[in-house]
Amino acid sequence: MFEKIEVNGDGACELYELLKAAKADEEGNGDIAWNFTKFLVDRQGNVVERFAPPTPPEDIEESVLAHL
């Protein structure tokens, strides 16, 4: 968990491959352009939303609460 991993390209971690495949960014790009991209995953393991890096945590609160 504390090891550097790749999130894009041929060496991308399997978790990020699944997250990116499930939700592209606002421009339709699957790759992660910058760290702090956030993914919301429901209790069944479905990726339900993707938030851009500058999105503050308080702006995703409503979405998180809706999926609890």
Backbone hydrogen bonds in HBPLUS format (Angstrom, degrees):
<---DONOR---> <-ACCEPTOR-->    atom                        ^
c    i                          cat <-CA-CA->   ^        H-A-AA   ^      H-
h    n   atom  resd res      DA  || num        DHA   H-A  angle D-A-AA Bond
n    s   type  num  typ     dist DA aas  dist angle  dist       angle   num
A0013-CYS N   A0006-GLU O   2.85 MM   7  5.81 162.3  1.88 151.5 146.6     1
A0012-ALA N   A0009-GLY O   3.24 MM   3  5.49 159.4  2.28 117.4 117.0     2
A0017-GLU N   A0013-CYS O   3.00 MM   4  6.33 150.4  2.09 151.7 161.1     3
A0018-LEU N   A0014-GLU O   3.01 MM   4  6.30 157.0  2.07 150.9 155.6     4
A0019-LEU N   A0015-LEU O   2.97 MM   4  6.28 162.4  2.00 151.3 156.3     5
A0020-LYS N   A0016-TYR O   2.90 MM   4  5.90 171.4  1.90 149.7 152.4     6
A0021-ALA N   A0017-GLU O   3.01 MM   4  6.05 152.3  2.09 141.3 149.2     7
A0022-ALA N   A0018-LEU O   3.10 MM   4  6.23 142.6  2.25 143.0 152.0     8
A0023-LYS N   A0019-LEU O   3.15 MM   4  6.43 151.8  2.24 151.3 157.9     9
A0025-ASP N   A0029-ASN O   2.80 MM   4  5.33 170.0  1.81 143.5 145.1    10
A0028-GLY N   A0025-ASP O   2.93 MM   3  5.23 165.4  1.95 117.3 120.5    11
A0038-LYS N   A0051-PHE O   3.05 MM  13  5.00 165.2  2.07 143.3 147.3    12
A0051-PHE N   A0038-LYS O   2.73 MM  13  5.00 166.1  1.75 153.1 156.0    13
A0040-LEU N   A0049-GLU O   2.89 MM   9  5.12 168.1  1.91 143.3 145.6    14
A0048-VAL N   A0040-LEU O   2.80 MM   8  5.73 155.6  1.86 157.9 166.3    15
A0042-ASP N   A0046-ASN O   2.85 MM   4  5.40 158.5  1.90 154.5 155.3    16
A0045-GLY N   A0042-ASP O   2.96 MM   3  5.33 162.1  2.00 114.5 119.7    17
A0055-THR N   A0052-ALA O   2.98 MM   3  5.57 162.9  2.01 124.4 130.1    18
A0059-ASP N   A0056-PRO O   2.89 MM   3  5.53 149.3  1.98 120.3 129.4    19
A0060-ILE N   A0057-PRO O   3.03 MM   3  5.43 156.8  2.09 111.7 118.9    20
A0064-VAL N   A0060-ILE O   3.00 MM   4  6.28 161.1  2.03 158.9 164.9    21
A0065-LEU N   A0061-GLU O   2.88 MM   4  6.12 171.0  1.89 161.8 163.6    22
A0066-ALA N   A0062-GLU O   2.99 MM   4  6.15 148.0  2.10 142.3 151.1    23
A0067-HIS N   A0064-VAL O   3.04 MM   3  5.37 145.2  2.17 106.2 116.4    24
A0068-LEU N   A0065-LEU O   3.36 MM   3  5.31 170.8  2.37 104.4 106.4    25
